[in-house]
């Protein structure tokens, strides 16, 4: 049940009311359905008037819902409404036609009423489990703008195709500190520049994990807090840069809540789509490139493939940093020309993107800091890292993965800069991206921190790290991090030798 939804921002479907993750028309249909079922049990003297009034409100609400768009979560509510409407109006129509009205005995009507109430209850449960994501309000001093760029590296062949003339192209989305936009300004669509792109990406992500696309059809309906192409914040200052690589099959927008929070605090976040790795990448010419990085099921073969894919991602990150440096120096024109401080740059990633961030930092010393969001360190462990690293992980044991923590520990111990590994209690792998905002709140999937707490913890810890490493702000970073989990600090080896 998909409809294009041309409506004002203040009426968008992802408005949250009473924590039910339902829009006003959906709540009106829900209330009307409940009232219609309840009308059957009212005294005979008031039942006809209440039934007619309730049925009128319900029909109008369903009509409005049909205009703004029907989500699959409302299907059981609509089915119950239709059944209740049929049985409620039948006696009235028979009476109006002068026919004998026979009212079913209560013990016959009760099972039908219970069944209708059960169906109606399934609606808000489904809406709560698979909501239209509502993004947390950024807490920084800046409004947030966003912009999508597409760059082709003329020196790098595209290894995922057989065309010898094909060159590696990446799509990058920037979130940046912006001037405050009018309240009427359209907020950026989640997952894409347009609703069509958002649905294409959403379908690609659903296929990636084997889910029917309709289950998450609320996700591309969402809007974020950023405004496309909003004017850059005034003052003329330059902003530190944070590059981001998504997880395997992930897309550039998968950490939007985190990116908007960082941008509101004065960072420019540049998140990449990796063509043929990301689930779906829509290019400016309209083509959609879908993932070709399919696992075999054989762990050794998949590890070998992951090393190669990680290397491609690391090269993408270095290429994008070069382009951002050109943008900062005015060689590429755009709203952010001259406003990027690429001399203060962090490279980050989630899952395989975290592995790519580690590899990119090993190969490219222009990166000043690294954030690994629960990423298994694929690829070589040499040369040693020379940048401070923050690794956020879920609780990983030898039983769940015997290699992950030893490999990560080896990389951090060999680092010549002080690094940190923070194990976040209650986290799962998808805690470190936008998943908790729209997936069922099951601990095995998104952790047990909750929809609001998950993005808050990821943002708070990474901001503390970035403020210390890129902005050199004073403070006790270890204390700030340890407030959110179990912290292990790997000290600068040279500093320890001097002591």
Secondary structure, 3 states (H helix, E strand, C coil): CCCCCCCCHHHCCCCCCCCCCCCHHHHHHHHHHHHHHHHCCCCHHHHHHHHHHHHHHHHHHHHHHHHHCCCHHHHHHHHHHHHHHHHHHHHHHHHHCCCCCCCCCHHHHHHHHHHHHHHHHHHHHHHHHCCCCCCCCCCCCCEEEEEEEEEEEEEEECCCCCCCCCEEEEEEEEEEEECCCCCCCCCCECCCCCHHHHHHHHHHHHHHHCCCHHHHCCHHHCECCCEECCCECCCCCCEEEEEEECCCCCCCCCCHHHHHHHHHCCEEEEEEEECCCCCEEECCCCCEEECCCCCCCCHHHHHHHHHHHHHHHHHHHHHHHHHHHHHHCCCCCCCCCCCEEEEEEEEEEECHHHHHHHHHHHHCCCCCEEEEECCCCCCCCCCCCCCEEEEEECCCCCCCCCCHHHHHHHHHHCCCCCEEEEECCCCCHHHHCHHHHCCCCCHHHHCCCCHHHHHHHHHHHHHHHHHHHCCCCCCCHHHHHHCCCEEEEECCHHHHHHC
